[in-house]
Amino acid sequence: MSAAGATGAVPAGGVSGGMAQPSRQSLTRVEGAAIVYRLYDVGYEIALDRALDLLAGNAPARVRPVRGEAQAIQIPNPPITVLLGGESISLDGRRRDVELSARIFDFGVVSLRVRVPTPGELSWEEFTAFGNALDAGADTGLAGLFEQHIRLLTERIRPAVERPSIAPVVEEYVVYRVSRLRGAGGETIPTDALRDVDVVPLLLNERRPLSEDARRELLPHRFSYYADDLAILTWDNALVVEPAEGDADVQFILEFANAQLLELRYFDAVLDAELPKMYARVSAARTRLKLTRRFGPILGDLQRLVADSTELVERVENSLKVTDDVYLARVYSAALEIFRGRAWRTGIDRKLAIIRETYGMLNAEAQAWRAEALEFAIVLLIVAELVLALVRR
C-alpha cells in the first residue's frame, strides 16, 4: 500500500486554510480502456494447430508474454489470439465503438474480450463512473454480443474441438487498463499517487468510505515493477496501469488464470452432478438379478469419468508453470490465490476420491460375486460327477 502523503496532495474531501480544495482524484487525469472478459468451456480439448488453419482469415497468432521477466513463465502450448472485428454497445445512453477479440486455450476454453476505450482523457472520478457503468452491464448489449460471437466462433473451430459443447458454467472478469496517468498540469505522475482509498469506488464499487482494515483486507494484492506501472487485483476485476501500449502481459496472465479457474469450476460442477447419479445407478443395479453384469456399465463410466477429469485437470495445471518469483509470476500466484484455485482443486480431488472408492467397492463386490459363482459352478460339477457315477452303477 502506498503512503497517503507521497505526493503532498490534500486527501479527498480535505480542507486547507479554511478553503475547500479539489480532491486528489479530480486532479488526476487518465486515458485507457476497460476490457470485459467472458470465458466459456466449449469442449474437452482444442487442437490449436487445426484451429489456426480454420481461423486463417482473422490473422490468428500464438502469443506469449513479452517482458524480460516473462522467462519465469513457461507455456508449453501457447493459446491462439484472434481478432473478431468491431461492434458497438450502449453505455450511458450513447453508442460506443468496441473491439472484439478472442483467446483460445488447448484445454477447451475460449475467452472473448470486448475492449471499450475511454472517450478521451477523463478525471479519475469520470473514469470510475465509466468503469462502474460498464461493470454493471445493464442495457449495454454485452450479453447478446458475447452470445452471438461465441456461437459463431465455436461453429468455425468445431472441427478442431474434441467433444464440442458449450458448458453452462462461464467466467467473467473486467480489467481497467490505464495507459496515461497525468496530473492537472499534464505531467506524468507516479502510480503510487493512486491510493487504495482512491481505487475502492472503481474496483469494489463502494461509495461509502471503507475502514483501513477493510481496505487492507479487500485490496491486499498490489504490484509494481517499474515506477510507472501498477496492478491491483480483486476477485472479479483488476486495475492495470501500463504506459507501454504493446505490453499486455499482466492481462495475459490474469486471463490465463481465469481460464484455469473456469475449468476447475466446470469439472467441479460435472462431478457434483455425477455423484447423485452414481448413487442412484448403484442402488438400481443392486436390485437386478445377480446373474447379470449388474455393475459393468457403471464401472466403465466411472473409470472414464475419473480418467477424463484427472487428465484434464493435470493438463490445465501444467499449461502454465512458474519457475521463479518475479513480477509476472507473483501476479499469477496472487490471481490463483484470489480465485481460490487450490480450494477448487481440493474439492475436485475429494470428489474423485469418492468416485474411486465407489469404483473399488463395486469392483470388489463384482469380484466377490464372480468368486461365489465360480465356487457354485465347481460344486455343481462335483455333484454332477457323483450323480453320473451313481447312475453308471
KEKOLLO-282903 format. One record per residue: residue in three letters; z, y, x of N, C-alpha, C, O in turn. Coordinates in steps of 0.02 Angstrom, whole numbers, plus 50000, padded with zeros to 5 digits. Each point is the difference from the previous one (the first is absolute). Example, Ala and Ser with C-alpha at 12.3 -4.5 7.8 and 13.67 -1.06 7.14 Angstrom:
2
ALA503904971650660500005005949955500005006050045500334999950052;SER499315005449930500035005950042500375005549961500085005550025;
//
This chain:
393
MET500004994050042500005006049958500005006250044500385000450048;SER499195004549936499965006050041500555004949980500244999949943;ALA499955004350104500535004949987499745005449954499435002350006;ALA501004999949948499795005049950499845006650033499585003749974;GLY500764997950081499905006650031499505000050055499995004750040;ALA499584990249966499544999450056499535005950006499825001950056;THR499965000949889499525005550002500315006849988499665005150005;GLY500974995049980500345006249988499865003049933500215005649987;ALA499434990949969499845002649933500604999449955500444995850010;VAL499575008549939500544999749951499894994249954499444999249976;PRO501064996550009499904994349956499775002349931500105005749980;ALA499594989449985499745001549933500555002849956500554997249996;GLY499295008449970500485002949955500545004150034500455002549966;GLY499514998250101500525003750036499895007449995499485002249974;VAL501005001850049499955007349999500195002650068500374996750037;SER499405009249980500165003250064500075007449987499535003249976;GLY501054999650042500105007149992499985002249928499845005749986;GLY500334989749966500025001849930499325000049967499965001449940;MET499504997150098499335000149971499734992849999500034996550050;ALA499705001449893499724993349994499414999150048499565004450004;GLN500434990150032499474998550047499544994649972500214995849961;PRO499165004450059499554994649978500234993450030500264999850055;SER499654995049907500224993450023499594997750059499435002150009;ARG500864993650031499654997050057499364996649976499485000550033;GLN500564996049910499424996449976499425004649984499424998350014;SER500725007649956499465004549981499685003250061499445002449996;LEU500914997650061499715002650062499584994750036499645001650048;THR500404992249930499624994550030499354999049963500004999349938;ARG499445000850099499354999049970499724993250024500034998450059;VAL499704997849894499754993350018499304999049971499805003149951;GLU499844992450082499354997949976499944992550014500204997750053;GLY499524998649900499964992850010499724996549939499525002349969;ALA500794992150014499754996049944500554995249979500494998950036;ALA499414998249905500414994449978499554994049994499465000449971;ILE500764993950057499624993849996500384995249956500564997950016;VAL499135000249928500324995549952499724993150011499394999050001;TYR501054996150008499814993150014500154995649940500525000849968;ARG499034994650017500124994849951499754993550030499414999250014;LEU501054996149997499834993850034499994994149951500444999549957;TYR499074996150051499904994449955499944993650040499724999950055;ASP500544994649917499864993450025499394997449962500024999449939;VAL499444999250097499374998149967499794992850014499484997849976;GLY500924998550062499824993150015500454997150054500435003450028;TYR499454990249986500414996550050499845002350070500455000750042;GLU498925000549973499795002050067499325003449994499604998449956;ILE500275006350090499365003550001499684999050069500315001550051;ALA499084996049950499624999350063499725006850018499505002249971;LEU500815001250076499825006950015499305000750028499665004949986;ASP500114990350055499325000450026499494999749943499505003650001;ARG500634992149951499554999549941500045006549959499495002449977;ALA501125000350015500085006349962499645005750034499735004449966;LEU500264995750101499635005250036499275000049981499705005349989;ASP500004988750007499304999549982499885002349928499515003449986;LEU500954994849970499925001849929500075007549988499735002749952;LEU500645000750093500135007249991499595004250049500165005950012;ALA499324991350016499625003450053499755006949978499955004550041;GLY499894996349896499755006449976500515005650000499815005849995;ASN500834992650012500535005150000500305001250069500545002750006;ALA499104995350046500225001050069500714997750012500425003950021;PRO499734989749967500684997650011500154999750075499554999550041;ALA501105000949976500214999950070500654996350007500425000049954;ARG499674996750103500644996750017500405005050039499855001450058;VAL500675001449911500385005550029500674997550028500334995849970;ARG499855006850088500664998850030500345006750014499665005150002;PRO501004995050008500335006150022499715002350067499814995950042;VAL500155010849968499655002750059500465003150052499795001250056;ARG500845000049927500465003150048500114995550060499914993949997;GLY500295009250058500144996050060500564995149989499984994450025;GLU500545007749937500564995549989499844994549950500414995649988;ALA498985004749982499804994849953499904993350035499904994949967;GLN500115005050100499964993750035500594995449983499964994050010;ALA500575009049965500584995949979499884996449934500404995949980;ILE499045005849986499834996949936499424995250011499465002150022;GLN500624991649962499474995150006499784997849931500404997749959;ILE498945002950028499714998149935499444995050015499455002150017;PRO500674991549975499504994950017499355000749959499464998950027;ASN500595003049910499415000449957500015006849964500245000449943;PRO499515004950089500065006849971499675000449932499474997049989;PRO500835006749965499715000749933499365004250001499845003350050;ILE499794996449895499395003949991500165006449963500364999949950;THR499375005650075500045006449964499315001849975499514999850038;VAL500455002149898499355001449970500055006249956500495000849963;LEU499015003650040499985006049958499684998349934499504996449996;LEU500805006249950499764998549932499705006149965499754999449944;GLY500275006450089499685005949971500495004949970500614999250006;GLY499125005849961500405005349970500084999149925499564997249966;GLU501005005250008500145000049928500365006549984500085004350044;SER500154996449895500415005849982500564997749954499924995349962;ILE500645008250043500584998649957500245006649969499785005450021;SER500664994049931500295005949969500705001150030500424995549999;LEU499705010550026500655001650030500185007249981499635004750014;ASP500944996049954500225006549977499495003449955499905006150003;GLY499774989849955499525002749953499325001850029499585002749965;ARG500314995750100499365001550031499704993750031500374995450019;ARG498975004449987499674994450032500035000950075499875005450026;ARG500294989250009500045000150073499564994650028500014994349977;ASP499595007550074499604995050034500444995950046500435002650035;VAL499464990849965500394995550041499544995250037499424999149980;GLU500844997850073499614995250039500324993149991500614999250006;LEU498974995849980500244993249992499804995750060499455000750027;SER501014995149994499854995150053500434993849987500435000049957;ALA499444994850081500374993849992500124996950068499625001050047;ARG500914995149957500144995950059500114992849976500384998849954;ILE499274996650079500004993049979500334995750053499805000150058;PHE500724996249922500384995950047499824992649990499854997849945;ASP500174998550110499774993049997500464995749958499784994749977;PHE500855007350012500464995949961499955001349925500474998449963;GLY498985004650015499855000449928500185006449966500015000349939;VAL500145005050100500205006449971499465005250008499695000550054;VAL500185003349894499565005850002500425006249985500355000349949;SER499625004650095500365006349990499505005549984499575001750041;LEU500485001149899499595005749981500385006450016500605000549989;ARG499035004550038500315006350018499625005849968499385000250002;VAL500985004449967499705006249974500305005850039500605001249998;ARG498985002450038500235005750039499865006449961499435001649983;VAL501115002150003499965006249962500185005750046500595001050015;PRO498935003050008500155005650045500355005649963499905001049940;THR500505002850097500335005849971499475005449988499515000550037;PRO500595003649911499525005549987500135005850049500255005349979;GLY499584993850083500125005150051500704999650027500344994949993;GLU499885010550038500675000350029500515001749946499895004549960;LEU500674991950040500525000949949500675001550032500124998350058;SER500315005049904500705000550022500324993149992499724995649968;TRP500855003550063500334993549995500174998349928499934994249979;GLU500315010849982500154998849930499374997949961500044995649958;GLU499405007650057499374998249966499774993050020499754996249959;PHE500335002250105499824993350022500444994749967499764994649981;THR500885006950011500464995549966499794999049927499994994449976;ALA499845011149990499784999549930499354996049996499904996149954;PHE499655005050094499364996350003500154992550007499704995949964;GLY500745002250081500174993050010500344996949940499854994349982;ASN500625009349988500364997449943499534998949940500074995049965;ALA499465009750025499534999249944499574993950010499834996549952;LEU499975002150110499594994250014500404993649995499754995049975;ASP500865005150049500424994050000500184998149928500084994049985;ALA500005011049971500174998549931499444996049966500144995749958;GLY499245005750061499444996049977499805001049928499544996849976;ALA500805007749987499855000949929499335003549990499895005550027;ASP499664991449935499375003149981499555001950058499575004349993;THR500534992750066499575001550056499364996049999499495001950030;GLY500524992449936499434995550000500004995250059499524996250008;LEU501005003950032500024995750059500024992649981499674995950032;ALA500715002449916500064993049980499314997149982499824994550023;GLY499805009149937499334997749981499544999650060499574995550004;LEU500505009350042499595000050060500144993850043499534996850024;PHE501105001649985500184994150039499744993649966499714995650034;GLU500395003849902499774994049964499254999150005499754994550010;GLN499885010949984499274999750004499774997650069499584995650005;HIS500715007450046499764998650068500244993350027499664996850040;ILE500935000949939500214993350023499564994749968499844994950031;ARG499955006349908499554995249966499324999950035499724994650012;LEU500005011350003499355000350032500024997150070499554996450021;LEU500985005250017500054997650069500094992550003499694996650041;THR500745000749916500124992850002499384996049979499894994550025;GLU499715008449931499374996749982499534999750060499654995050010;ARG500345010350029499555000250058500214995050054499584996950032;ILE501075002349979500234995750055500194993049976500264996050039;ARG499625002549897500214993549972499784994050043500404995450008;PRO498985004550018499814994250041500434999050062500024994650029;ALA500325010849993500424999550060500734998349984500404999150046;VAL499775000549890500704999049980500114992849979499634997349958;GLU500884999650070500194993349980500485000449940500495003750003;ARG499364992649944500395000149938500085007149973500565002549993;PRO498885000949992500045007049977500365000749934499864996449952;SER500605008350045500375001749938500445006050015500375000050049;ILE499605005149908500425005950010500684998749969500064998949940;ALA500455001250102500684998449977500305006049962499805005750013;PRO500664993049941500315005549964500485004250042500165005749982;VAL500074991650074500465003750044499605004950042499534997950035;VAL500655008549963499675005150041500535003950038500594999949983;GLU499195003650067500455004250040499715007150001499405000950008;GLU501045004149984499785007050000500385003850055500584998650013;TYR499075006150018500325004050052499625006650006499405000349985;VAL500945005050036499695006550010500205002650069500594999950018;VAL498925002550019500135003350064499795007349993499435001549982;TYR501045003150032499865007150001499835001850072500435000150043;ARG498955001549968499755001350067499945007550011499655003449963;VAL500694999250089499965007050018499645000650066500224997250051;SER499225006549949499625000850062500165006650035499915000750060;ARG500335004149902500185006550030500675002349971500105000049940;LEU500345001950105500675002449982500095006750035500105000350060;ARG499885005149900500015006750029500565004249970500264998649946;GLY499925006650091500475004949975499655005449961499384999849992;ALA501005005049983499715005249958499485004150038499545002749969;GLY500534997950097499535003950039499414996050026499605002650038;GLY500344991249941499444995850021500134996050063499574996250022;GLU501025004650008500164996450061500184992749984500304998649948;THR499534996950097500184993049992500754999250011500275002650049;ILE500064993949906500734999150007500154992650012499624995749978;PRO500925002850057500174993050015500214996349937500235003049951;THR499704990450051500154996049941500754999849984500194998549944;ASP500245003150106500724999949984500195005949956500585000649980;ALA498935003950006500145005349951500074997149930500305003149956;LEU499424991050032500074996649935500644995950001500034994750031;ARG500485007849936500634996549997499994994949943499565000149957;ASP500924995550043500054995149946500075003449932499724997849950;VAL500665007750049500105003549936499355002949974499925000949940;ASP499605000650106499355002749979499564994649969499625001549954;VAL500414992450072499544994849978500264996049941499634996049971;VAL501015004950011500284996249943499605001149936499854995149966;PRO499975011150015499615000749937499334996550002499764997849948;LEU499935001750111499354996750005500064992450000499674996649961;LEU500765000750082500034992850009500454996549948499864994349981;LEU500665009049997500464996949952499945002949930500314997649953;ASN499285007750040499885003249935500665002249967500084999449940;GLU500375003150102500645002449976500005007650000499845003150051;ARG500354999949893500035007349996500695002850018500075005450027;ARG500444990849956500685002250017500154998550073499774994850026;PRO500605009550008500164998850071500414993650007500494998949964;LEU499314996950083500384994050015500545001350052499945004650040;SER500584991549957500525000550051499734997750067499504996550004;GLU500845005450049499794997950067500034992550006499574997050032;ASP500944999849939500064992750003499404996849964499734995050025;ALA500075007749917499444997149963499355000750040499594995450002;ARG500325010550030499395001050040499994995250059499484997150017;ARG501095002050014500044995550058499864992849978499704996150037;GLU500535002149903499904993249975499284998749978499734994650012;LEU499965010549956499344999049971499425001650047499444997849989;LEU500705006150064499475001950047500214998550072500025004550042;PRO500134989249973500234998450067499434998850050500124999650060;HIS499274999749915499444997950043499545005950014499555001549962;ARG500585001850094499635005950020499784999050072500414998750044;PHE498925002049969499734998550066499555005650024499615002849961;SER500434998750104499535004550032499834997250069500434997250034;TYR498945003649986499794997950067499845006150042500245000750056;TYR499365003949915499875006450032500395005449963500294998849947;ALA499715007250082500375005549968499685002349935500335003149959;ASP499024995250031499665002549940499844994549950499615001249953;ASP500694992850054499894994849949500674997849972500535001150029;LEU499424995649913500614998049964499824994749948499475000349969;ALA500974994950023499924995049946500694998949969500474998250035;ILE499575002749900500614998749962499834994949946499555001249960;LEU500794993150040499834994549956500514999149945500605000950011;THR499164997449930500444997949945499694993849968499484997550022;TRP500845000149925499784993849967499305000549972499614995450007;ASP500225010349959499365000349966499545005650024499475001049972;ASN500745002850080499555005050028500225001850071500524997850024;ALA499085006350008500155002150068499695006850012499495001849970;LEU500825002150075499715006350023499784998950072500394997950042;VAL498975003549972499724999350067499715006750021499535002549968;VAL500755000550084499725006150029499634998050063500304997450047;GLU499055003749954499584997950056499415004950008499544999949959;PRO500485004450092499465005050007499334997050023499485003149988;ALA500534991050043499374996950023499654996849940500254995149972;GLU499195007650008499664997949939499834992550001500054996649948;GLY499745000850109499794993050003500564995150011499884994050002;ASP500735008350004500574995550012500324998249933500375004049971;ALA499494989950006500304997549938500404993750013500074995749957;ASP500205003750104500344993950019500634998649959500134994349981;VAL500265011050005500614998949960499814997749930500334995549972;GLN499155007549999499784997849934499754992750002500134996249953;PHE499535002050101499764993150008500594995250000499994994849966;ILE500535006850072500584995650006500364999549932500204994549981;LEU499875011149984500344999849935499594996149949500284996349960;GLU499065004350043499574996249954500054992550014500024996049954;PHE499995002350111500064992950019500664997249975500024994549973;ALA500535009250036500654997749976500014999249925500314995349974;ASN499365009249989499964999449928499604993949979500174996749951;ALA499295001850086499604994149984500414993650011499954995349960;GLN500445004650093500434994150012500534999549946500154994549976;LEU500145011250004500494999949946499704997349936500324996049965;LEU499075006150019499684997749938499934992350000500144996849950;GLU499665000350106499924992750003500674996549992500044994849967;LEU500485007950063500674996949992500225000549927500264995149973;ARG499635010749996500185000849930499594995349956500264997049952;TYR499105002350064499564995849959500234992750003500074996749948;PHE500045000750112500204993050005500714998849975500154994549977;ASP500275010550027500664999449969499924999349924500354995949969;ALA499195008050001499884999549928499694993349982500164997149949;VAL499385000550094499694993449988500534994649998500004995749956;LEU500455004450093500524994850003500495000749942500234995049973;ASP499925011250007500445001149942499694996849937500364997149959;ALA498995003550034499664997249942499954992450005500014996649949;GLU499925000750111499904992850009500644995949992499984994349978;LEU500605008650040500624996149998500164997449930500124994049993;PRO499895010349954500154997249934499464995149976500164995249965;LYS499215006050053499474995249983500134993250033499904994849970;MET500325005550092500154993850036500564996149967499954994049992;TYR500585009549989500564996649967499774996849934500194994449984;ALA499395009249978499764997449936499564993850011500044995249963;ARG499535005050088499564994350014500404993950023499854994349981;VAL500675006950059500414994450023500364996849941500034993949994;SER500245010349960500354997349941499524996049957500174994649974;ALA499215008150017499514996449959499794993550033499904995049966;ALA500045005050100499784993950035500524994549995499834994149998;ARG500815007850001500534994949997500014996449933500314994749994;THR499375008149955499994996749934499434994849995499974996349951;ARG499595003650099499444995449997500214993050023500534999250030;LEU499054995949956500144993250021500014999650076499615003450034;LYS500834992449992500054999450072499384996550030499895000450061;LEU499724996349898499424996650027499445004850019499544998150035;THR500515008149942499495005050017500215003850063500584999850020;ARG498935003750011500155004250059500265006649974499655005049996;ARG500994994949985500295005749965499995006450042499855005449975;PHE500324994050089500095006050042499415001450046500025004950037;GLY499464991049961499445001050046499685006949996499955003450051;PRO499834998849889499705006749995500485005650019499795004950032;ILE500854994449950500495005350016500085000450076500015005550028;LEU500064988850004500094999950073499405003250035500085003750048;GLY499324994849928499405003050029499995007649993499835003650047;ASP500344998849893500005007249988500545003550041499885005450027;LEU500714991649978500535003050039499815000450074500135005050034;GLN499554989849990499794999950070499495005550013500055003450052;ARG499484997649903499505005350009500335006949996499825004550038;LEU500654996349915500335006549993500395001850063499955005750024;VAL500424989650003500385001450061499535001550058500135004650039;ALA499344991449967499535001050056499665006949995499965003550050;ASP499814998349890499665006449991500475005850014499825004850035;SER500784994949937500495005450008500195000850073500015005650026;THR500154988950006500215000450070499445002750044500125004250043;GLU499274993349946499445002250042499865007449991499915003650050;LEU500084998849887499845007049989500555004650025499845005250031;VAL500794993149957500545004350024499995000550076500105005450028;GLU499774989050006499965000150073499405004350022500065003750049;ARG499384995749916499415004050018500145007449990499795004150040;VAL500554997649906500185007049987500445002750056499885005450026;GLU500654990949991500475002550049499715000250070500215004150041;ASN499304991749974499685000050066499405004650004499695000550053;SER500145002849891499415004350000500105006350041499515003250022;LEU501114998749990500165005850042500644998550038500514998349970;LYS499465002250096500584998450042500185006150042499565003650024;VAL501084997449985500265005550040500244997150066500424995550001;THR499335007250055500194997450065500475004650039500274997950051;ASP499835008249926500445004650036500295005049950499725001049946;ASP500825002350073500345004649956499785007250015500375003850030;VAL499024998049949499755006750008499875002949931500174997049949;TYR499535009050050499975003949938499724996249940500354999349950;LEU499044998250055499704996549943500384993649982500064998249942;ALA500194998550110500394993949987500645001649962500204996349956;ARG500115009350060500615002049965499855002149928500394998549954;VAL499045004850036499805001849932499894993749958500214999549943;TYR499454995650087499864993849965500644996249983500094997649944;SER500365001950104500634996549989500415003549945500314996749958;ALA499695010050043500375003749949499694998949931500364999349951;ALA498975000550045499674998849936500194993249973500154999449940;LEU499864995550102500204993349977500724999949977500174996649951;GLU500255007350083500705000349979500075003449932500374997649957;ILE499275008050034500035003549936499734995649944500294999849945;PHE499164996750068499694995849949500374993449989499804995949958;ARG500745003050081500414993949994499594993750010500074995049964;GLY499485005250087499584994350014500394993750015499824994649979;ARG500735006250059500414994150017500324997049938500054993949995;ALA500165010349958500314997549939499494996249958500164994749972;TRP499235007950023499484996549963499854993350032499924995049966;ARG500045004950101499854993750035500564995049990499884994149991;THR500745008350011500574995549988499984996949931500134994149991;GLY499695010049959499944997449931499464994749995500094994949966;ILE499345006450066499464995149999500214993550034499874994549975;ASP500465006150083500234994050036500494996049957499994993850001;ARG500455009749963500494996449958499654996249944500184994349985;LYS499325008749984499644996649946499584994250027499944994849968;LEU499765006250090499634994550031500464994350017499814994149995;ALA500815007550026500484994750015500174996049938500084993950002;ILE499995009649941500134996549936499424995349983500114994349979;ILE499285008250031499414995849985499974994050046499854994549979;ARG500305006650086499994994450047500534994849982499884994050003;GLU500725008449978500534995349980499794996149937500134994049995;THR499565009549958499764996649940499474994850018500004994549974;TYR499555007450071499484995350023500334993950031499814994349984;GLY500685006950060500334994350033500364995549950499984993950006;MET500355009249944500354996249949499524995749959500134994149988;LEU499325009049989499514996349960499664994650041499884994449975;ASN499975007250088499694995050042500464994050012499784994349999;ALA500875007250012500494994650009500064995949937500064993850003;GLU499945009549939500054996549936499384995549989500064994449977;ALA499355008350041499394996149992500014993950048499794994649981;GLN500445006550080500044994550048500504994749977499884994050007;ALA500695008349965500504995349974499694995849944500114993949996;TRP499505009449959499694996249946499494995050028499964994449975;ARG499665007750076499524995350029500364994050032499774994349996;ALA500805007250037500394994550030500264995249947499984993950008;GLU500275009049936500244995949945499434995849971500094994249984;ALA499335009050008499424996449972499794994350047499824994649976;LEU500215006750090499824994850047500494994149997499804994250001;GLU500855007649996500504994749995499904996049936500064993850000;PHE499795009649945499894996649936499404995450005500004994449973;ALA499475008050061499404995850008500154993850041499754994649986;ILE500665006350067500184994350042500394994849960499894994050005;VAL500585008649953500404995449958499544996349952500094994049990;LEU499435009549981499534996849954499604994550035499894994749972;LEU499895006750090499624995050037500434993850014499764994449995;ILE500885006750024500444994350013500104995949937499974993850001;VAL500155009749943500094996449936499374996249982500034994349976;ALA499395008850035499364996749984499914993750042499784994949975;GLU500385005650089499954994150043500474994449977499804994150000;LEU500815007649980500474995049976499744996849936500034993949993;VAL499705010149961499734997249937499424995350015499964994649971;LEU499595007550074499444995850017500224993450032499714994749988;ALA500815005850054500254993950032500294995249948499904994050005;LEU500465008749945500284995849947499464996949958500054994349979;VAL499415009650008499454997549958499654994350035499814995149968;ARG500085005450099499664994750037500384993550000499704994750008;ARG500955005449984500404993849998499874996449935500284994649988;
//
